[in-house]
């Protein structure tokens, strides 16, 4: 059973910063992508950022220039550095990990709350 453990959420004022972390338990298949999604109340879950095995990254337009995703492959850990936070960044943030296998194994964390006050 694969477990994803997230940490780093909390309450911050607008303009502030938070760093999210997500670590996985040992996995049989190598990890391909690691990323973060978020879901605000009444809205659909949306991609925030992904980082792939190759090191390439994807970001939602709304966070480009403010958020930075990184990973430590030796620790099976992905990070999301969030700067210049805005109230509209308030959401539950979910870690997502996918394997380099066929079929892809896709895993999700339990979510961590990020609240940005104005």
Long-range contacts (C-beta under 8 A, 24 or more apart in sequence): 1-25, 2-27, 2-97, 2-105, 2-107, 4-95, 4-97, 4-107, 4-108, 4-109, 4-110, 5-109, 6-93, 6-94, 6-95, 6-109, 6-110, 6-111, 6-112, 7-112, 8-80, 8-112, 9-93, 9-112, 9-113, 9-114, 10-113, 10-114, 10-115, 11-115, 11-116, 11-117, 12-85, 12-114, 12-115, 12-116, 12-117, 13-116, 13-117, 14-85, 14-86, 14-87, 14-116, 14-117, 14-118, 15-84, 15-85, 16-85, 16-116, 17-81, 17-82, 17-83, 17-84, 17-85, 18-82, 18-85, 18-114, 19-79, 19-80, 19-81, 19-82, 20-79, 20-80, 20-82, 20-93, 20-95, 20-112, 20-114, 21-77, 21-78, 21-79, 22-77, 22-78, 22-79, 22-95, 22-97, 22-109, 23-75, 23-76, 23-77, 24-76, 24-77, 24-97, 24-107, 25-76, 26-76, 27-76, 27-97, 27-99, 27-105, 29-99, 29-100, 29-101, 29-105, 30-99, 30-100, 30-101, 31-73, 31-76, 31-97, 31-98, 31-99, 31-100, 32-98, 32-99, 32-100, 32-104, 33-96, 33-97, 33-98, 34-69, 34-71, 34-78, 34-95, 34-96, 34-97, 34-98, 35-69, 35-78, 35-95, 35-96, 35-97, 36-69, 36-78, 36-80, 36-93, 36-94, 36-95, 36-96, 37-93, 37-94, 37-96, 38-89, 38-91, 38-92, 38-93, 38-94, 38-114, 39-91, 39-92, 39-94, 39-111, 40-88, 40-90, 40-91, 40-92, 43-91, 45-94, 48-80, 48-93, 49-80, 50-96, 51-78, 53-100, 62-88, 63-89, 82-114, 85-114, 85-116, 86-116, 87-116, 87-117, 87-118, 88-116, 89-114, 89-116, 90-114, 90-115, 90-116
